[in-house]
Amino acid sequence: MSSIIQDKNNKVPNLDRYGYGHSLGGNNITLLQLIPDDDGDVRFKQVYAINDAAPTAYQLAAIDPTFRSRVNRQFKIENDEDIYNIPENELKNFAEEFYKNEIDETTINHLTAEEDMLYGVSGVRGFLEIGDRNGFLYTDPRYAGIRDLIDKMPDKDLRTIQMFLSNYSTTYDTEGIDGFLSGLTGFNPAVVDSILTSSDEFSETVKKIQESVDGLEKPFTDIKEADSFLSFAKESVTLPFDLFGANLNL
C-alpha cells in the first residue's frame, strides 16, 4: 500500500506506518511488529494494541522460523510437541529476551482495561509481556478482573487445560466461537439463543396477560365453567399469537 501511495504522490519520499488493533487485531498487529520484514526492519513506526490478546511463545514458534530455530537449539527440541514440556518461566524469559533484542519494544504500546478478560488470562503459561504499558484503565471500580485468580492456578493444571482446548483449535479457526462451543459442549449456541429468546418472549406475553386481566371489568368470580373462562379470556385478552389455541410454540 505504501508503494502505491508513493507512486501516486512523489512528494512523499517516506511514509510512516502506524499499526492499530483491538482484541485479536491487537494480537495480529503485535505479531507483525515482532517479526521483521524481508529487509530486517520493523513494519510500523508505532503499534497500538487495545485490550489485545497477548502473543504466546507457542504461537511465535509456529510462525517465526528464526525464533523456532533458536528455541529448538536452546532447549534441544526434537519435535513440535516438546515445546509444551519446557518449564513455563524458562520459555517465557527466553522468548521475551529474544524479541527485546530483535526490536525496540517501546514501539509496541498497550492500552488495557484491568478488568478485560484477555488481560485476565494473559498470565497463563506461554503468554509474553512485550511492549510498553503505561498503567491500566479502570472501567468498573467494583471489579478487579480475574488476573489474580488465574495467577494462582498451578502451571501443571493450566498446561492440562491448554492441551485439552488445543483439540478444538481447528474448529475455532474454521467455525469461530459458535463452532468451538458446539464442539466443546455438544450444544448448538444458536439453538440455546433461540430458546432464551423464546423464553423472554413468553415472559413478556405472560406479563401482557396479567396486565390485560387486571383491566377486565368482569371479575373472575362471575366465571363458573372452564370452557366459558377460556372463551371469555380469548375474547378479552389481546395477544400477539393464539395462546388458547393449539399452536403455542415455545
C-alpha positions as CSV (number, residue, x, y, z in Angstrom):
1,M,0.0,0.0,0.0
2,S,2.8,2.4,0.9
3,S,4.4,1.9,-2.6
4,I,1.1,2.7,-4.3
5,I,0.7,5.9,-2.3
6,Q,4.3,6.9,-3.0
7,D,4.0,6.2,-6.7
8,K,0.9,8.5,-7.0
9,N,2.4,11.3,-4.9
10,N,6.1,11.8,-5.4
11,K,6.2,14.5,-2.8
12,V,6.1,11.8,-0.1
13,P,9.6,10.2,-0.1
14,N,8.9,8.1,3.0
15,L,5.7,7.0,4.5
16,D,5.4,6.4,8.3
17,R,3.2,3.5,9.1
18,Y,1.3,3.0,12.4
19,G,-0.5,-0.1,13.4
20,Y,-3.7,-0.3,15.5
21,G,-5.6,-3.3,16.7
22,H,-8.1,-4.4,19.2
23,S,-8.5,-7.8,20.8
24,L,-7.4,-10.4,18.2
25,G,-6.4,-7.5,15.9
26,G,-4.1,-6.3,18.7
27,N,-2.5,-9.7,18.7
28,N,-2.1,-9.7,15.0
29,I,-0.6,-6.2,14.8
30,T,1.8,-7.1,17.6
31,L,3.0,-10.2,15.8
32,L,3.6,-8.2,12.7
33,Q,5.8,-5.9,14.6
34,L,7.7,-8.7,16.4
35,I,8.7,-10.4,13.1
36,P,10.8,-8.1,10.9
37,D,10.1,-7.7,7.2
38,D,12.3,-9.1,4.4
39,D,14.8,-6.2,4.9
40,G,15.0,-6.9,8.6
41,D,13.2,-3.8,9.6
42,V,10.1,-3.3,11.8
43,R,6.9,-2.9,9.9
44,F,5.5,0.1,11.8
45,K,6.8,3.2,13.5
46,Q,4.5,2.6,16.4
47,V,1.9,-0.1,17.2
48,Y,-1.1,0.5,19.5
49,A,-2.7,-2.7,20.8
50,I,-6.0,-2.1,22.7
51,N,-7.3,-4.8,25.1
52,D,-5.3,-7.2,23.0
53,A,-4.8,-10.9,23.2
54,A,-1.1,-11.2,24.1
55,P,1.2,-13.2,21.8
56,T,2.4,-16.5,23.0
57,A,5.8,-18.3,22.6
58,Y,3.9,-21.3,21.1
59,Q,2.3,-19.0,18.5
60,L,5.6,-17.4,17.6
61,A,7.4,-20.7,17.4
62,A,4.8,-21.8,14.8
63,I,5.1,-18.7,12.5
64,D,8.6,-17.3,13.1
65,P,11.3,-19.7,11.8
66,T,14.1,-17.7,13.3
67,F,12.6,-17.9,16.8
68,R,11.7,-21.5,16.4
69,S,15.3,-22.4,15.4
70,R,16.6,-20.6,18.5
71,V,14.1,-22.4,20.7
72,N,15.0,-25.8,19.2
73,R,18.7,-25.2,19.7
74,Q,18.3,-23.8,23.2
75,F,16.0,-26.4,24.6
76,K,17.1,-29.4,22.4
77,I,13.6,-29.9,21.0
78,E,13.2,-32.9,18.7
79,N,9.5,-32.5,17.7
80,D,6.8,-29.8,17.9
81,E,5.1,-31.2,21.0
82,D,8.3,-30.9,23.1
83,I,7.9,-27.1,23.3
84,Y,5.0,-27.7,25.8
85,N,7.3,-29.6,28.1
86,I,9.6,-26.6,28.6
87,P,9.2,-25.1,32.1
88,E,6.9,-22.1,31.7
89,N,9.2,-19.5,33.2
90,E,12.2,-20.6,31.2
91,L,10.4,-20.4,27.9
92,K,8.7,-17.1,28.7
93,N,12.0,-15.5,29.8
94,F,13.9,-16.8,26.8
95,A,11.2,-15.6,24.3
96,E,10.9,-12.1,25.8
97,E,14.6,-11.7,25.9
98,F,14.9,-12.9,22.3
99,Y,12.4,-10.3,20.9
100,K,13.6,-7.5,23.1
101,N,17.0,-7.9,21.4
102,E,15.3,-8.1,17.9
103,I,13.2,-4.9,18.1
104,D,12.7,-1.8,20.1
105,E,9.9,-2.9,22.3
106,T,8.9,0.7,23.1
107,T,7.4,0.7,19.6
108,I,4.6,-1.5,20.9
109,N,2.1,0.3,23.1
110,H,-0.6,-1.4,25.1
111,L,-3.9,0.2,26.2
112,T,-5.6,-2.2,28.6
113,A,-8.5,-2.2,31.0
114,E,-7.6,-4.2,34.1
115,E,-11.0,-5.9,34.0
116,D,-10.5,-7.1,30.4
117,M,-10.8,-10.9,30.1
118,L,-8.0,-11.2,27.7
119,Y,-5.6,-9.5,30.1
120,G,-7.0,-11.7,32.9
121,V,-5.9,-14.9,31.2
122,S,-2.6,-13.4,29.9
123,G,-0.8,-14.9,33.0
124,V,-1.4,-18.4,31.6
125,R,1.8,-20.3,30.5
126,G,3.2,-19.2,27.2
127,F,1.9,-15.7,27.1
128,L,4.5,-13.0,26.6
129,E,4.7,-9.5,28.1
130,I,6.4,-7.4,25.4
131,G,5.9,-3.7,24.8
132,D,5.2,-0.5,26.8
133,R,2.2,-0.4,29.2
134,N,1.7,2.9,30.9
135,G,-0.7,1.8,33.6
136,F,-4.2,0.5,33.2
137,L,-7.7,1.8,32.6
138,Y,-10.3,1.0,35.3
139,T,-13.6,0.8,33.6
140,D,-15.5,-0.8,36.5
141,P,-14.3,0.1,40.1
142,R,-16.4,-2.7,41.5
143,Y,-14.5,-5.4,39.6
144,A,-10.8,-6.1,39.5
145,G,-10.8,-8.8,36.8
146,I,-9.7,-12.4,37.0
147,R,-5.9,-12.0,36.7
148,D,-5.2,-12.7,40.3
149,L,-7.3,-15.8,40.2
150,I,-5.6,-17.2,37.1
151,D,-2.2,-16.4,38.5
152,K,-2.9,-18.7,41.5
153,M,-3.7,-21.7,39.3
154,P,-0.8,-24.3,39.2
155,D,1.1,-24.4,36.0
156,K,0.5,-28.2,35.6
157,D,-3.2,-27.6,35.7
158,L,-3.1,-24.8,33.1
159,R,-1.0,-27.0,30.8
160,T,-3.6,-29.7,31.0
161,I,-6.4,-27.2,30.1
162,Q,-4.4,-25.8,27.3
163,M,-3.6,-29.2,25.8
164,F,-7.3,-30.2,26.1
165,L,-8.5,-27.0,24.4
166,S,-5.9,-27.3,21.6
167,N,-8.0,-30.2,20.3
168,Y,-10.6,-27.6,19.2
169,S,-8.2,-25.1,17.7
170,T,-9.0,-26.1,14.1
171,T,-12.8,-25.9,14.8
172,Y,-12.3,-22.4,16.2
173,D,-10.3,-21.3,13.2
174,T,-12.9,-22.6,10.7
175,E,-16.2,-22.1,12.6
176,G,-15.5,-19.4,15.1
177,I,-16.6,-19.2,18.7
178,D,-20.0,-20.9,18.0
179,G,-18.3,-23.9,16.4
180,F,-15.8,-24.1,19.3
181,L,-18.6,-24.0,22.0
182,S,-20.6,-26.6,20.0
183,G,-17.6,-29.0,19.8
184,L,-16.7,-28.4,23.4
185,T,-20.2,-28.8,25.0
186,G,-22.3,-30.5,22.4
187,F,-24.8,-27.6,22.5
188,N,-25.5,-25.5,19.4
189,P,-25.2,-21.9,20.6
190,A,-27.8,-20.8,18.0
191,V,-30.4,-23.2,19.5
192,V,-29.6,-22.0,23.0
193,D,-30.0,-18.4,21.9
194,S,-33.3,-19.3,20.3
195,I,-34.6,-20.9,23.4
196,L,-33.6,-18.0,25.6
197,T,-35.2,-15.5,23.1
198,S,-38.4,-17.6,23.1
199,S,-38.3,-17.6,26.9
200,D,-38.1,-13.8,27.0
201,E,-40.9,-13.5,24.5
202,F,-43.1,-15.9,26.6
203,S,-42.3,-13.9,29.8
204,E,-43.4,-10.8,28.0
205,T,-46.6,-12.4,26.8
206,V,-47.4,-13.6,30.4
207,K,-46.9,-10.0,31.5
208,K,-49.3,-8.8,28.9
209,I,-51.9,-11.4,30.0
210,Q,-51.6,-10.2,33.6
211,E,-51.9,-6.6,32.6
212,S,-55.0,-7.4,30.5
213,V,-56.6,-9.5,33.1
214,D,-56.1,-6.8,35.7
215,G,-58.1,-4.5,33.5
216,L,-61.1,-6.8,33.0
217,E,-64.4,-5.3,34.1
218,K,-65.9,-8.7,34.7
219,P,-64.5,-10.4,37.9
220,F,-63.3,-14.0,37.8
221,T,-65.9,-14.9,40.4
222,D,-68.6,-14.4,37.7
223,I,-67.0,-17.2,35.5
224,K,-68.2,-20.6,36.7
225,E,-67.2,-23.0,33.9
226,A,-63.7,-23.6,32.5
227,D,-64.9,-23.5,28.9
228,S,-66.6,-20.2,29.4
229,F,-63.5,-18.9,31.0
230,L,-61.4,-19.8,28.0
231,S,-63.9,-18.3,25.7
232,F,-64.1,-15.2,27.8
233,A,-60.4,-14.8,28.1
234,K,-59.8,-15.4,24.4
235,E,-62.2,-12.6,23.6
236,S,-61.0,-10.2,26.2
237,V,-57.1,-10.6,26.1
238,T,-55.2,-9.2,23.1
239,L,-52.1,-11.3,22.4
240,P,-49.6,-11.5,19.6
241,F,-50.5,-15.1,19.0
242,D,-53.3,-17.6,19.8
243,L,-52.4,-18.5,23.4
244,F,-55.5,-20.5,23.9
245,G,-55.3,-22.3,20.6
246,A,-53.4,-25.4,19.7
247,N,-50.3,-23.7,18.2
248,L,-48.5,-22.4,21.3
249,N,-44.8,-22.9,20.3
250,L,-42.0,-22.2,22.7
